[in-house]
């Protein structure tokens, strides 16, 4: 293949302003994954009476995170959010550049997820949770027309944002070409794809691309894919939720890799 600069995809990083994360699991995962990024832990006055709450306070103390008594909603947690009495201000530590991907997968077979304008924070969080849990090294997000990584996304991911690298790119279609130059095959998930995900050999360096909740993959993104794969359904609904479809596809990838001796 001809060489191509990694920067052609327009990779970059989002802002560095602290993000407010809430809920016991997301807060704990942040403190465990990158304690130095924590700014302050906010808890209601009664927090710490239960064993799991006390354990979280002890973790904050061990990592040197300041603890303040405050109502999370007064600190910026949206009204109605299930914060469980705790929130954490954290500097975003999950962003990487596109050029850092080879270092992330190292000697392992590359597996990344690319989002093409996913706009629902719950879907993005669930998608990131599936990616982290099923072995993807990174999730690539378009800088525009994609939901930002907020406390909502962190909560929906159950803290998985802390365990997978995120990469922002300016142009998804061009980024797919960069991934090909890195040696990855690009497979787009499409309900109308000509092949079922389990009918194709996926034992290869792979980028899985998912589209928006309503329109799916955009035309130029679709054209940039080497493969278009479907997750067949029994019927009754027009399509699966984007995060559910990705989870099914990632599971099939891991199944094939394990069968070929390439890891779980």
Secondary structure, DSSP 4 states (H G I P E B T S, - for coil): -----GGGG--B----S-EEEESHHHHHHHHHH-GGGEEEEEE-TTTTSSHHHHHHHHHHHHHT--EEE--GGGGTPPTT---TTEEEEE----EE-GGGHHHHHTTSPPEEEEESS---HHHHHHHHHHHHHTT-SEEEEESSSS----HHHHHHTTTGGGGSEEEEES-HHHHHHHHHHTT-EEEEE-TT-SEEGGGS---SSEEEEE-BTTTBS-HHHHHH-SEEEE----SSSS---HHHHHHHHHHHHHHHHHHTTS--
